[in-house]
Amino acid sequence: MRRKGFFYTYNKKELGRVLGRIRYLTKRLDELQVVDRLPADTDKVFFGAFVELEDEHGETLSLRIVGHDETDTQKRWISVDAPLARALLGKAVDDDVTVAAPGGEQYYVVTDIRYAPIA
């Protein structure tokens, strides 16, 4: 009999978690905007850009600027709200970028900007 009570409690908590997630996603739907075209100036960094950077030691960093819900550290997709992404917005190839980081300021040079074709 005790096992049934455990499953009931667990499932009730899980239902609360799922309902909370549904509420969160419902609110996010009102805020989301579908980006279905490339920016007018593809020579500058905007939302959706694949960007290559070079630091002061000559090491390269490749990343993509995506929405908050699309971030993926393994793919190196960073949120448009991240400090590095904010510093990159509007920059062009060969522009310098300075980003405040916990370990001190980091300096980069934009070496490439490209966009995925819209399907």
N, C-alpha and C positions, 0 to 999 in steps of 0.2 A: 504494500500500500504506500509505503514511503517513497518508492521509486516514481510512482505516478505523480506525486506532489512535486518531486524534483523536475520532472519533464514539464509539468504545467508551469512552474515558476520560470524555468529556462525559456520556454516558448513564449510566455507572456513578455519577458524582457526582450527577446528577439523581435517580437511584434512591435514593441515600442521603438526599438532601434530602426526597424524598417519604416515605420510610419514617420519617424523623425527625418530619415533620409528622403522620403517622398516629399515632405514639407520643404526641405532644403532645396531639392531639385525643382519643385514647383516655383519657388521664389526666384531661382536662378533663370528659369525660362523667360521671365519678364525682363531680365537684364541682358540676356544674350543677344548678340547681333551676328547674323550669318555674313561672312565675308565671301562673296562669290565672284570677285573680280580682282585683278592685280591692281596695285596702286598706279596712279597716273605717272609717277616718276620711279621706275624700277632701278634707277641708279642710286637710290637712297634706301636706308633701312627703315622699314615699316613693319607692321604686324604681318606675320607669316614668312618673313625673310629668313633665308639660310645665310648665316654670316660667318666668315672666317676672320679670325683675329690673330695678330702676332704680338707677343709680349716683348718686353725689353731684352729678354734673353734669347730671342729668336724662336721660341716655342710657339706652335700654332694651336689655336682653340677653335673648333667648329661648333656652332650652335644654331638653334632655330628659335625664333620668337613666336610663342603661341599663347593662347588664352589660359587663364588660371586653371581651368579644369583639364587642360590637355598636357600639363607639364609631365615630363618623363626624364628622369636623370640619366638613365642608361642611353637614351637616344640623344641626350644633351638638348632637350627642348626646354627652354626656360620661359617662365611667365612674363608677359608683357609688363607686369607690375614689379618685376625684380629690378634691383638697382642697376645691374649691368644692362638689362634691356632698355630701361629708361634712359641710360646714358647713350645707348646706341641709336635710339630713334632719331631719324632725320640726318644721320651721318652718311657720308659717301666714302668710296674707296680712297685710301690714303689719308683719311681723317684720323686725328688722334683722339683717344677716348681715355678719360680718367675716371676711375670708379673707387669710391670709398669702400674699403673692405675691413673686416675685423683685424687683419694683420697689417693694416696700413693701406695707403693708396696704391692701386694697381694701374699700370699704363698699358694701353694696347694701341695698335694701328689696324684699321680695317683694311683687309687685303682682298676680300671678295664678298660680293652680295649677289644672291640669286633667289629666284622665286620658283616654286613648283607650278607647273601649268595647271590651270583650273580645268577640272573635268566637266 
